[in-house]
Amino acid sequence: MPKTAINRVTLVGYLDSDPQTVAENSEYEQITLDVVTRDAIDDQTVRPHIRWKHRVIVLDYFTRQYVHLFLSKGDGVFVEGKLVYISGGRGSNSSNFNGNNAEIIITSDQGALRRLEEPAVKEFF
């Protein structure tokens, strides 16, 4: 049994909506992103794509500034962060979630967020 473990998640997907800012005050501001991904299909058969929606919470000051300046709905993103489980959901959309929900947290010491240069795929939404 290893004595250390790594809690790291990597996602490549698209923003399902514009980033939402939640601020108790400017020092404790956080940004919530909804990143959608889907399973890749290797064959040419016609079948529905499975979409997954992931909640990303940005706590790092510099990453929040990056989000404000460069990201909006439909942008492709690369996300690295720490996986945490929140019981009962978080924020105004908590009625959409039941039970324990996974969130990816980006802090100053763990995580990264970058915009992909490719344009968003229209059929994705």
C-alpha positions as CSV (number, residue, x, y, z in Angstrom):
1,M,0.0,0.0,0.0
2,P,1.5,3.4,-1.0
3,K,2.1,5.9,1.7
4,T,1.3,8.9,-0.6
5,A,-1.5,9.5,-3.0
6,I,-2.2,12.0,-5.7
7,N,-5.6,13.7,-6.1
8,R,-5.5,15.2,-9.6
9,V,-8.2,15.4,-12.3
10,T,-7.7,16.5,-15.9
11,L,-10.6,17.5,-18.2
12,V,-10.7,18.7,-21.7
13,G,-14.1,20.0,-22.7
14,Y,-16.2,23.1,-23.4
15,L,-17.9,25.7,-21.2
16,D,-21.6,25.0,-21.1
17,S,-22.4,28.5,-19.8
18,D,-20.6,31.8,-19.0
19,P,-18.5,31.7,-15.9
20,Q,-20.4,32.6,-12.7
21,T,-18.8,34.7,-10.0
22,V,-19.8,34.1,-6.4
23,A,-18.4,36.7,-3.9
24,E,-18.9,37.1,-0.2
25,N,-16.3,39.9,-0.6
26,S,-13.5,40.6,-3.1
27,E,-11.0,38.6,-1.0
28,Y,-13.1,35.4,-1.0
29,E,-14.4,35.5,-4.6
30,Q,-14.8,32.2,-6.4
31,I,-15.8,31.4,-10.0
32,T,-17.9,28.5,-11.0
33,L,-17.5,26.9,-14.4
34,D,-19.7,24.2,-16.0
35,V,-17.4,22.1,-18.3
36,V,-19.1,19.5,-20.6
37,T,-17.3,16.5,-22.0
38,R,-18.6,13.6,-24.0
39,D,-17.5,10.1,-24.8
40,A,-15.6,9.6,-28.0
41,I,-17.2,7.4,-30.7
42,D,-14.7,5.5,-32.8
43,D,-17.1,4.0,-35.4
44,Q,-19.4,5.7,-37.9
45,T,-22.7,4.4,-36.5
46,V,-25.4,6.9,-35.6
47,R,-26.0,6.8,-31.9
48,P,-26.5,9.5,-29.3
49,H,-23.4,11.0,-27.6
50,I,-23.1,10.7,-23.9
51,R,-22.5,14.2,-22.4
52,W,-21.1,14.8,-18.9
53,K,-21.3,18.0,-17.0
54,H,-18.5,18.8,-14.5
55,R,-18.5,21.6,-12.0
56,V,-15.2,23.5,-11.6
57,I,-14.6,25.9,-8.8
58,V,-11.8,28.5,-9.3
59,L,-10.3,29.9,-6.0
60,D,-6.9,31.0,-7.2
61,Y,-6.7,34.8,-7.7
62,F,-4.6,34.8,-10.9
63,T,-6.7,32.0,-12.5
64,R,-9.9,34.0,-11.7
65,Q,-8.4,37.0,-13.5
66,Y,-7.6,34.8,-16.5
67,V,-11.2,33.5,-16.6
68,H,-12.6,37.1,-16.4
69,L,-10.5,38.2,-19.4
70,F,-10.5,35.2,-21.7
71,L,-13.3,32.7,-21.1
72,S,-17.0,32.6,-22.2
73,K,-19.7,30.1,-23.1
74,G,-18.6,27.6,-25.8
75,D,-14.8,28.0,-25.3
76,G,-12.7,24.9,-25.2
77,V,-10.8,24.5,-21.9
78,F,-8.1,22.3,-20.4
79,V,-8.7,21.9,-16.7
80,E,-6.4,20.4,-14.0
81,G,-7.5,20.4,-10.4
82,K,-8.3,18.5,-7.2
83,L,-11.4,16.3,-6.9
84,V,-13.6,16.9,-3.9
85,Y,-17.1,15.7,-3.0
86,I,-19.8,18.1,-1.7
87,S,-22.8,16.7,0.0
88,G,-26.1,18.1,-1.3
89,G,-24.7,20.4,-4.0
90,R,-23.5,24.0,-3.9
91,G,-24.8,27.3,-5.0
92,S,-28.1,28.3,-6.7
93,N,-28.2,25.2,-8.9
94,S,-28.1,22.8,-6.0
95,S,-31.7,21.6,-6.7
96,N,-30.3,20.0,-9.9
97,F,-28.1,17.7,-7.9
98,N,-28.9,14.9,-5.5
99,G,-26.6,13.3,-3.0
100,N,-22.8,13.6,-3.1
101,N,-21.5,15.7,-6.0
102,A,-18.0,15.8,-7.3
103,E,-16.4,19.2,-8.0
104,I,-13.0,20.0,-9.4
105,I,-11.2,22.7,-7.3
106,I,-8.4,25.0,-8.7
107,T,-6.4,26.6,-5.9
108,S,-3.1,28.6,-6.0
109,D,-1.0,25.5,-5.1
110,Q,-2.9,22.9,-7.2
111,G,-4.5,23.2,-10.6
112,A,-4.4,24.8,-14.0
113,L,-6.9,26.2,-16.5
114,R,-6.2,27.1,-20.1
115,R,-8.3,28.1,-23.1
116,L,-8.0,25.8,-26.1
117,E,-7.3,27.6,-29.3
118,E,-9.8,25.6,-31.4
119,P,-13.3,27.1,-31.9
120,A,-16.2,25.4,-30.1
121,V,-18.0,22.6,-32.0
122,K,-21.6,23.8,-32.8
123,E,-23.1,20.2,-32.5
124,F,-21.7,19.9,-29.0
125,F,-24.4,22.2,-27.5
